[in-house]
């Protein structure tokens, strides 16, 4: 591993460790997404807690965390395997952020951003697959899992040399969703438009004498 690749990996992890969801929730004076709703500091939980504007901002920031280090590495000619490690480092930063007590999100948006530099065609297929599964099922987690499973195949069809790094990234995303997979099989997973989580949180806050 070259010193430059090592610096990119460390930089990607540190950038990924900046929790967009927590910071934007603080900016909008929303509940801490790690303590409310699903407990996941990601765009889907922020959507439940604070609406579309805050969720879109979180989504964009999370995508950029993965895109920037990989894209710069791609432009300066870092090899595909090292680009895969950089992408994984960005996602690990998002999942286990050093700046936020290692309590992070699932890494889906950051992984999408990391794969985007491979090509617009791959990005379009990934987004299309995610939207299709989401619309058919209503489960954001199922959409993420199915898209992660399809990502290596899509990459092989577009740029085969990046298949292995993308497969490594997909394995990380699926591993991070193991609790969601259990809930999907148990029938207890919450759908993306389900506001019940938010109402339950507000009821608990009211019972504890807190402001919702």
Backbone as JSON, one array per atom type, in Angstrom:
{
  "sequence": "XXXXXXXXXXXXXXXXXXXXXXXXXXXXXXXXXXXXXXXXXXXXXXXXXXXXXXXXXXXXXXXXXXXXXXXXXXXXXXXXXXXXXXXXXXXXXXXXXXXXXXXXXXXXXXXXXXXXXXXXXXXXXXXXXXXXXXXXXXXXXXXXXXXXXXXXXXXXXXXXXXXXXXXXXXXXXXXXXXXXXXXXXXXXXXXXXXXXXXXXXXXXXXXXXXXX",
  "N": [[0.85, -1.19, 0.0], [0.62, 2.12, -0.93], [1.9, 5.26, 0.45], [0.2, 7.37, -0.28], [-2.25, 6.14, -0.86], [-2.82, 5.13, 1.68], [-3.16, 7.52, 3.13], [-5.46, 8.46, 1.86], [-7.29, 6.51, 2.61], [-7.4, 6.85, 5.41], [-8.26, 9.53, 5.47], [-10.75, 9.24, 4.2], [-12.13, 7.69, 6.07], [-12.23, 9.51, 8.25], [-13.7, 11.61, 7.12], [-16.07, 10.25, 6.6], [-16.83, 9.87, 9.21], [-18.08, 12.15, 10.06], [-21.09, 12.88, 11.21], [-23.78, 13.44, 9.42], [-26.53, 13.32, 9.87], [-26.88, 13.71, 12.65], [-25.77, 16.29, 13.01], [-27.37, 17.88, 11.29], [-29.87, 17.47, 12.39], [-29.46, 18.75, 14.82], [-29.12, 21.34, 13.88], [-31.67, 21.86, 12.84], [-33.07, 21.69, 15.12], [-34.15, 19.24, 15.93], [-35.05, 16.0, 17.33], [-32.41, 13.9, 18.6], [-31.29, 11.64, 16.25], [-30.16, 9.25, 16.96], [-31.26, 8.54, 19.29], [-33.99, 8.57, 19.01], [-36.95, 7.56, 17.15], [-36.08, 5.1, 14.83], [-33.57, 4.89, 15.79], [-31.44, 5.01, 14.13], [-28.99, 6.99, 12.68], [-29.67, 8.24, 9.98], [-30.88, 9.17, 6.66], [-33.5, 8.14, 6.28], [-34.57, 7.81, 8.87], [-34.4, 10.45, 9.77], [-36.22, 11.58, 8.04], [-38.61, 10.6, 9.12], [-38.51, 11.86, 11.57], [-38.19, 14.62, 11.13], [-39.08, 15.5, 8.6], [-39.04, 16.21, 4.99], [-37.13, 18.12, 4.02], [-34.95, 18.25, 5.85], [-34.24, 15.53, 5.71], [-33.45, 15.22, 3.02], [-31.2, 16.88, 2.95], [-29.52, 15.47, 4.69], [-29.25, 13.11, 3.21], [-27.91, 14.01, 0.86], [-25.49, 14.99, 1.95], [-24.47, 12.62, 3.1], [-24.09, 11.05, 0.81], [-22.1, 12.56, -0.48], [-19.99, 12.2, 1.27], [-19.04, 9.67, 0.71], [-18.56, 9.89, -2.02], [-16.65, 11.97, -2.57], [-13.91, 11.31, -1.56], [-13.44, 8.9, -3.02], [-13.85, 9.65, -5.68], [-11.87, 11.62, -6.09], [-9.62, 10.0, -5.66], [-9.98, 8.24, -7.8], [-9.61, 9.98, -9.96], [-6.93, 10.65, -9.76], [-5.7, 8.31, -10.33], [-5.58, 6.04, -8.6], [-5.57, 2.56, -7.97], [-8.22, 0.11, -8.72], [-8.69, -1.76, -6.56], [-7.65, -0.46, -4.28], [-9.27, 1.77, -4.35], [-11.62, 0.56, -3.64], [-11.04, -0.08, -0.96], [-10.85, 2.51, 0.04], [-13.48, 3.35, -0.31], [-14.78, 1.57, 1.43], [-13.62, 2.41, 3.82], [-14.74, 4.98, 4.06], [-17.42, 4.28, 4.41], [-17.23, 2.76, 6.77], [-16.49, 4.79, 8.49], [-18.87, 6.24, 8.51], [-20.57, 4.33, 9.64], [-19.29, 3.65, 12.04], [-18.56, 6.18, 13.57], [-15.84, 8.11, 14.6], [-16.02, 10.59, 15.75], [-18.48, 10.66, 16.96], [-18.93, 8.9, 19.08], [-18.82, 6.36, 17.96], [-21.3, 5.58, 17.06], [-23.16, 5.11, 14.48], [-24.76, 5.23, 11.2], [-26.31, 3.15, 8.64], [-24.89, 3.2, 6.28], [-25.71, 3.21, 3.62], [-26.31, 5.39, 1.8], [-23.8, 6.58, 1.74], [-22.3, 4.52, 0.63], [-23.49, 4.41, -1.9], [-22.67, 6.91, -2.88], [-19.92, 6.4, -2.96], [-19.8, 4.51, -4.99], [-20.68, 5.92, -7.16], [-18.68, 7.35, -8.76], [-17.85, 5.38, -10.54], [-19.53, 5.34, -12.7], [-22.25, 6.99, -14.46], [-24.16, 5.31, -15.49], [-24.08, 2.99, -13.89], [-24.79, 4.18, -11.45], [-27.38, 5.05, -12.05], [-28.69, 2.57, -12.45], [-28.49, 1.47, -9.88], [-29.92, 3.33, -8.3], [-32.38, 3.12, -9.57], [-33.06, 0.42, -9.04], [-33.23, 0.51, -6.25], [-35.36, 2.35, -5.87], [-37.45, 0.97, -7.16], [-37.77, -1.39, -5.6], [-38.38, -0.19, -3.18], [-40.81, 1.14, -3.75], [-42.43, -1.06, -4.35], [-42.37, -2.59, -2.01], [-42.29, -0.9, 0.24], [-40.43, -0.86, 2.2], [-37.53, 0.6, 3.32], [-35.18, -0.62, 4.17], [-35.29, -3.16, 2.95], [-35.09, -2.38, 0.28], [-32.51, -1.36, 0.28], [-31.01, -3.66, 0.89], [-31.59, -5.45, -1.25], [-30.65, -3.92, -3.39], [-27.94, -3.78, -2.72], [-27.25, -6.47, -3.05], [-27.57, -6.68, -5.79], [-25.7, -4.91, -6.77], [-22.93, -5.81, -7.3], [-23.38, -7.37, -9.62], [-24.47, -5.48, -11.42], [-22.24, -3.81, -11.61], [-20.35, -5.52, -12.77], [-21.47, -5.72, -15.28], [-21.08, -3.18, -16.27], [-18.45, -2.01, -15.62], [-16.22, -4.25, -15.31], [-13.79, -4.43, -13.87], [-14.14, -3.24, -11.44], [-15.7, -4.89, -9.96], [-14.99, -6.57, -7.76], [-14.2, -4.71, -5.62], [-16.71, -3.43, -5.29], [-18.3, -5.6, -4.56], [-17.19, -6.18, -2.06], [-17.95, -3.88, -0.69], [-20.72, -4.17, -0.83], [-21.09, -6.44, 0.76], [-20.47, -5.39, 3.28], [-22.59, -3.57, 3.63], [-24.81, -5.29, 3.67], [-24.18, -6.85, 5.92], [-24.41, -4.86, 7.86], [-27.1, -4.55, 7.91], [-28.22, -6.67, 9.28], [-29.93, -6.79, 11.53], [-32.2, -5.58, 10.5], [-32.87, -7.45, 8.57], [-33.65, -9.58, 10.16], [-35.93, -8.45, 11.36], [-37.52, -8.07, 9.11], [-38.09, -10.7, 8.37], [-39.48, -11.4, 10.66], [-41.66, -9.78, 10.44], [-41.81, -7.31, 11.66], [-40.6, -5.02, 10.84], [-40.42, -1.52, 10.17], [-42.22, 0.47, 7.82], [-41.26, 2.96, 5.36], [-42.9, 5.19, 5.27], [-44.21, 5.07, 7.59], [-45.45, 6.61, 10.37], [-45.64, 5.87, 12.93], [-43.54, 5.36, 14.67], [-42.55, 7.87, 15.29], [-44.76, 8.98, 16.61], [-44.93, 7.28, 18.79], [-42.53, 7.93, 20.09], [-43.07, 10.58, 20.78], [-45.19, 10.22, 22.53], [-43.93, 8.85, 24.61], [-42.16, 10.81, 25.44], [-43.96, 12.71, 26.36], [-45.06, 11.34, 28.51], [-42.89, 11.28, 30.15], [-42.71, 13.85, 30.84], [-41.43, 15.52, 29.07], [-40.79, 17.85, 26.37], [-42.21, 17.33, 23.17]],
  "CA": [[0.0, 0.0, 0.0], [1.41, 3.35, -1.02], [1.53, 6.28, 1.45], [-0.93, 8.16, -0.76], [-3.46, 5.33, -0.66], [-3.06, 5.09, 3.12], [-3.72, 8.82, 3.51], [-6.83, 8.53, 1.34], [-8.12, 5.63, 3.44], [-7.61, 7.54, 6.69], [-9.09, 10.71, 5.21], [-12.12, 8.79, 3.9], [-12.75, 7.3, 7.35], [-12.51, 10.71, 9.04], [-14.81, 12.31, 6.48], [-17.27, 9.45, 6.85], [-17.18, 9.96, 10.62], [-18.88, 13.35, 10.3], [-22.47, 12.4, 11.16], [-24.66, 14.45, 8.83], [-27.86, 13.25, 10.48], [-26.85, 14.33, 13.98], [-25.52, 17.72, 12.87], [-28.52, 18.54, 10.67], [-30.94, 17.46, 13.39], [-29.16, 19.82, 15.77], [-29.37, 22.6, 13.18], [-33.12, 22.03, 12.71], [-33.63, 21.51, 16.46], [-34.9, 17.99, 15.91], [-34.51, 15.02, 18.29], [-31.21, 13.16, 18.19], [-31.75, 10.43, 15.55], [-29.6, 8.06, 17.6], [-32.06, 8.27, 20.48], [-35.41, 8.61, 18.68], [-37.33, 6.83, 15.95], [-35.46, 3.79, 14.7], [-32.26, 4.93, 16.42], [-30.43, 5.02, 13.09], [-28.74, 8.35, 12.18], [-29.65, 8.25, 8.52], [-31.91, 10.0, 6.02], [-34.84, 7.59, 6.48], [-35.03, 8.14, 10.23], [-34.58, 11.9, 9.82], [-37.49, 11.84, 7.36], [-39.67, 10.36, 10.08], [-38.42, 12.78, 12.71], [-38.21, 16.05, 10.82], [-39.61, 15.86, 7.3], [-38.29, 15.98, 3.76], [-35.99, 19.02, 3.81], [-33.83, 17.75, 6.67], [-33.84, 14.21, 5.2], [-32.72, 15.41, 1.75], [-29.88, 17.42, 3.29], [-28.74, 14.34, 5.23], [-28.96, 12.19, 2.1], [-26.89, 14.62, 0.0], [-24.22, 15.01, 2.69], [-23.98, 11.25, 3.24], [-23.59, 10.64, -0.5], [-20.85, 13.27, -0.75], [-18.93, 11.64, 2.12], [-18.47, 8.54, -0.01], [-18.18, 10.26, -3.38], [-15.49, 12.86, -2.68], [-12.59, 10.64, -1.53], [-13.29, 7.91, -4.09], [-13.75, 10.35, -6.96], [-10.54, 12.21, -6.18], [-8.71, 8.89, -5.85], [-10.17, 7.75, -9.16], [-9.05, 10.95, -10.9], [-5.46, 10.66, -9.71], [-5.22, 7.04, -10.82], [-5.46, 4.96, -7.62], [-6.09, 1.33, -8.59], [-9.57, -0.25, -8.27], [-8.74, -2.42, -5.26], [-7.46, 0.57, -3.27], [-10.49, 2.59, -4.35], [-12.59, -0.2, -2.85], [-10.7, 0.11, 0.45], [-11.21, 3.89, 0.38], [-14.94, 3.37, -0.18], [-15.12, 0.87, 2.67], [-13.22, 3.28, 4.93], [-15.76, 6.04, 4.19], [-18.62, 3.66, 4.98], [-16.94, 2.42, 8.16], [-16.57, 6.04, 9.22], [-20.29, 6.55, 8.69], [-21.16, 3.32, 10.52], [-18.62, 3.74, 13.35], [-17.9, 7.5, 13.52], [-14.97, 8.38, 15.74], [-16.42, 11.86, 16.36], [-19.81, 10.54, 17.55], [-18.96, 7.73, 19.98], [-18.91, 5.14, 17.15], [-22.72, 5.24, 16.86], [-23.48, 5.65, 13.17], [-25.88, 4.71, 10.42], [-26.17, 1.89, 7.91], [-23.89, 3.38, 5.23], [-26.25, 2.99, 2.27], [-26.1, 6.57, 0.96], [-22.35, 6.76, 1.59], [-21.87, 3.5, -0.33], [-23.94, 4.87, -3.22], [-21.74, 7.97, -3.29], [-18.62, 5.8, -3.27], [-19.89, 3.8, -6.27], [-21.07, 6.85, -8.23], [-17.62, 7.67, -9.72], [-17.67, 4.32, -11.53], [-20.25, 5.75, -13.9], [-23.65, 7.37, -14.3], [-25.0, 4.16, -15.82], [-24.19, 2.18, -12.67], [-25.56, 4.95, -10.46], [-28.78, 5.01, -12.46], [-29.23, 1.23, -12.19], [-28.62, 1.3, -8.43], [-31.05, 4.15, -7.82], [-33.6, 2.52, -10.12], [-33.37, -0.8, -8.29], [-33.65, 0.92, -4.89], [-36.7, 2.94, -5.94], [-38.42, -0.06, -7.53], [-38.04, -2.24, -4.44], [-39.04, 0.64, -2.17], [-42.2, 1.36, -4.15], [-43.16, -2.32, -4.3], [-42.42, -3.15, -0.66], [-42.46, 0.12, 1.28], [-39.36, -1.0, 3.19], [-36.25, 1.17, 2.92], [-34.14, -1.6, 4.43], [-35.34, -4.18, 1.9], [-34.58, -1.75, -0.93], [-31.06, -1.28, 0.42], [-30.44, -5.01, 0.85], [-31.71, -5.97, -2.62], [-29.74, -3.14, -4.23], [-26.58, -4.22, -2.4], [-27.05, -7.78, -3.68], [-27.5, -6.5, -7.24], [-24.62, -3.98, -7.12], [-21.8, -6.45, -8.0], [-23.8, -7.77, -10.96], [-24.54, -4.26, -12.23], [-20.87, -3.34, -11.83], [-19.74, -6.43, -13.73], [-22.01, -5.4, -16.61], [-20.64, -1.84, -16.68], [-16.98, -1.94, -15.55], [-15.9, -5.47, -14.56], [-12.61, -4.31, -13.01], [-14.55, -2.73, -10.14], [-16.65, -5.82, -9.36], [-14.54, -7.02, -6.45], [-14.4, -3.66, -4.61], [-18.14, -3.21, -5.05], [-18.78, -6.76, -3.81], [-16.74, -5.97, -0.68], [-18.81, -2.84, -0.14], [-22.06, -4.74, -0.69], [-21.07, -7.33, 1.94], [-20.51, -4.52, 4.46], [-23.94, -3.03, 3.75], [-25.71, -6.38, 4.07], [-23.84, -7.15, 7.32], [-24.93, -3.79, 8.71], [-28.57, -4.65, 7.92], [-28.64, -7.97, 9.8], [-31.1, -6.61, 12.4], [-33.35, -5.32, 9.62], [-33.24, -8.72, 7.93], [-34.43, -10.33, 11.16], [-37.26, -7.83, 11.51], [-38.29, -8.34, 7.89], [-38.59, -12.07, 8.48], [-40.45, -11.44, 11.76], [-42.8, -8.93, 10.11], [-41.86, -6.17, 12.59], [-39.88, -3.89, 10.27], [-41.27, -0.35, 9.9], [-42.16, 1.01, 6.46], [-40.64, 4.27, 5.31], [-43.89, 6.24, 5.51], [-44.88, 4.79, 8.86], [-45.17, 7.65, 11.35], [-45.93, 5.35, 14.26], [-42.35, 5.48, 15.51], [-42.48, 9.23, 15.79], [-45.81, 9.19, 17.59], [-44.55, 6.57, 20.01], [-41.51, 8.71, 20.78], [-43.69, 11.77, 21.37], [-45.98, 9.77, 23.67], [-43.0, 8.55, 25.68], [-41.65, 12.09, 25.93], [-45.03, 13.35, 27.13], [-45.19, 10.61, 29.76], [-41.74, 11.64, 30.98], [-42.75, 15.28, 31.11], [-40.54, 16.23, 28.14], [-41.43, 18.46, 25.22], [-42.01, 16.48, 21.98]],
  "C": [[0.88, 1.25, 0.0], [0.98, 4.34, 0.07], [0.32, 7.1, 1.04], [-2.25, 7.42, -0.54], [-3.83, 5.27, 0.82], [-3.68, 6.39, 3.6], [-5.16, 8.96, 3.05], [-7.77, 7.67, 2.2], [-8.42, 6.29, 4.79], [-8.51, 8.75, 6.52], [-10.54, 10.34, 4.94], [-12.84, 8.39, 5.18], [-13.13, 8.53, 8.17], [-13.66, 11.51, 8.44], [-16.12, 11.57, 6.71], [-17.75, 9.56, 8.28], [-17.96, 11.22, 10.99], [-20.36, 12.97, 10.13], [-23.41, 13.51, 10.68], [-26.0, 14.49, 9.54], [-27.89, 13.96, 11.83], [-26.69, 15.83, 13.86], [-26.72, 18.46, 12.3], [-29.71, 18.54, 11.62], [-30.71, 18.53, 14.45], [-29.47, 21.18, 15.15], [-30.87, 22.89, 13.09], [-33.84, 21.87, 14.05], [-34.6, 20.32, 16.51], [-34.32, 17.05, 16.96], [-33.27, 14.33, 17.72], [-31.65, 11.85, 17.53], [-31.18, 9.14, 16.13], [-30.43, 7.63, 18.8], [-33.56, 8.18, 20.2], [-35.68, 7.86, 17.38], [-36.7, 5.45, 15.93], [-34.1, 3.73, 15.39], [-31.12, 4.96, 15.42], [-30.21, 6.44, 12.57], [-28.55, 8.36, 10.67], [-30.83, 9.03, 7.98], [-33.32, 9.47, 6.28], [-35.39, 7.94, 7.85], [-35.25, 9.63, 10.38], [-35.87, 12.3, 9.1], [-38.66, 11.65, 8.31], [-39.69, 11.43, 11.17], [-38.63, 14.25, 12.34], [-38.67, 16.44, 9.45], [-38.6, 15.8, 6.17], [-37.04, 16.85, 3.63], [-34.76, 18.53, 4.58], [-33.33, 16.41, 6.13], [-33.04, 14.33, 3.91], [-31.32, 15.95, 2.02], [-28.97, 16.32, 3.83], [-28.32, 13.41, 4.1], [-27.83, 12.73, 1.22], [-25.52, 14.6, 0.69], [-23.62, 13.61, 2.82], [-23.44, 10.71, 1.92], [-22.24, 11.27, -0.79], [-19.69, 12.7, 0.08], [-18.26, 10.44, 1.44], [-17.91, 8.93, -1.36], [-16.85, 11.0, -3.45], [-14.16, 12.11, -2.61], [-12.38, 9.63, -2.65], [-13.1, 8.59, -5.44], [-12.37, 10.96, -7.14], [-9.49, 11.12, -6.39], [-8.77, 8.31, -7.25], [-9.49, 8.66, -10.18], [-7.53, 10.95, -10.91], [-4.86, 9.28, -10.0], [-4.97, 5.96, -9.78], [-6.16, 3.72, -8.17], [-7.43, 0.91, -7.98], [-9.65, -0.88, -6.89], [-8.59, -1.39, -4.14], [-8.66, 1.51, -3.21], [-11.59, 1.89, -3.55], [-12.33, -0.05, -1.36], [-11.05, 1.53, 0.92], [-12.72, 4.0, 0.58], [-15.38, 2.7, 1.11], [-14.76, 1.72, 3.88], [-14.24, 4.39, 5.15], [-17.02, 5.49, 4.83], [-18.41, 3.27, 6.44], [-16.95, 3.67, 9.03], [-18.01, 6.43, 9.5], [-20.93, 5.6, 9.71], [-20.61, 3.42, 11.94], [-17.85, 5.06, 13.44], [-17.1, 7.81, 14.79], [-15.38, 9.65, 16.48], [-17.75, 11.78, 17.11], [-19.97, 9.22, 18.3], [-19.22, 6.43, 19.23], [-20.35, 4.66, 16.97], [-23.2, 5.88, 15.56], [-24.63, 4.95, 12.49], [-25.53, 3.42, 9.69], [-25.2, 1.99, 6.73], [-24.4, 3.26, 3.82], [-25.97, 4.18, 1.35], [-24.62, 6.81, 0.72], [-21.79, 5.74, 0.59], [-22.28, 3.88, -1.75], [-23.01, 5.96, -3.75], [-20.39, 7.42, -3.69], [-18.64, 5.07, -4.61], [-20.19, 4.72, -7.44], [-19.94, 7.17, -9.21], [-17.38, 6.6, -10.77], [-18.39, 4.67, -12.82], [-21.7, 6.08, -13.63], [-24.59, 6.21, -14.6], [-25.18, 3.26, -14.61], [-25.02, 2.89, -11.62], [-27.04, 4.91, -10.78], [-29.42, 3.66, -12.19], [-29.44, 1.0, -10.7], [-29.8, 2.08, -7.88], [-32.37, 3.57, -8.32], [-34.02, 1.28, -9.36], [-33.88, -0.45, -6.9], [-35.08, 1.47, -4.91], [-37.76, 1.9, -6.25], [-38.78, -0.93, -6.34], [-38.76, -1.46, -3.36], [-40.51, 0.84, -2.49], [-43.03, 0.08, -4.04], [-43.35, -2.83, -2.88], [-42.74, -2.14, 0.43], [-41.37, 0.08, 2.33], [-38.05, -0.42, 2.64], [-35.12, 0.17, 3.1], [-34.12, -2.69, 3.35], [-34.78, -3.64, 0.59], [-33.05, -1.7, -0.89], [-30.41, -2.65, 0.28], [-30.46, -5.58, -0.57], [-30.74, -5.24, -3.55], [-28.3, -3.54, -3.99], [-26.28, -5.57, -3.04], [-26.87, -7.66, -5.19], [-26.28, -5.69, -7.68], [-23.43, -4.66, -7.8], [-22.15, -6.87, -9.42], [-23.86, -6.56, -11.89], [-23.14, -3.76, -12.57], [-20.16, -4.2, -12.86], [-20.21, -6.13, -15.16], [-21.46, -4.09, -17.16], [-19.12, -1.74, -16.75], [-16.5, -3.1, -14.68], [-14.73, -5.33, -13.59], [-12.95, -3.79, -11.61], [-15.49, -3.69, -9.4], [-16.25, -6.24, -7.96], [-14.67, -5.94, -5.38], [-15.87, -3.42, -4.28], [-18.74, -4.37, -4.27], [-18.39, -6.66, -2.34], [-17.64, -4.95, 0.02], [-20.22, -3.37, 0.11], [-22.15, -5.66, 0.53], [-21.15, -6.53, 3.23], [-21.92, -4.0, 4.69], [-24.91, -4.1, 4.23], [-25.45, -6.78, 5.53], [-24.45, -6.12, 8.26], [-26.46, -3.86, 8.84], [-29.06, -5.96, 8.53], [-29.84, -7.87, 10.73], [-32.36, -6.37, 11.57], [-33.82, -6.6, 8.95], [-34.06, -9.56, 8.89], [-35.83, -9.77, 11.28], [-38.12, -8.03, 10.28], [-38.87, -9.74, 7.93], [-39.64, -12.19, 9.58], [-41.71, -10.62, 11.48], [-42.92, -7.71, 11.01], [-41.11, -4.95, 12.05], [-40.85, -2.76, 9.93], [-41.1, 0.12, 8.46], [-41.75, 2.47, 6.49], [-41.64, 5.39, 5.62], [-44.65, 6.04, 6.82], [-44.49, 5.82, 9.9], [-45.35, 7.15, 12.78], [-44.74, 5.52, 15.21], [-42.28, 6.86, 16.11], [-43.53, 9.48, 16.84], [-45.5, 8.49, 18.9], [-43.51, 7.34, 20.8], [-42.12, 9.92, 21.48], [-44.52, 11.39, 22.59], [-45.08, 9.49, 24.87], [-42.44, 9.83, 26.3], [-42.69, 12.77, 26.8], [-45.2, 12.67, 28.49], [-44.06, 10.96, 30.74], [-41.68, 13.13, 31.3], [-41.84, 16.09, 30.23], [-41.38, 16.84, 27.03], [-41.19, 17.57, 24.01], [-41.15, 17.17, 20.94]]
}
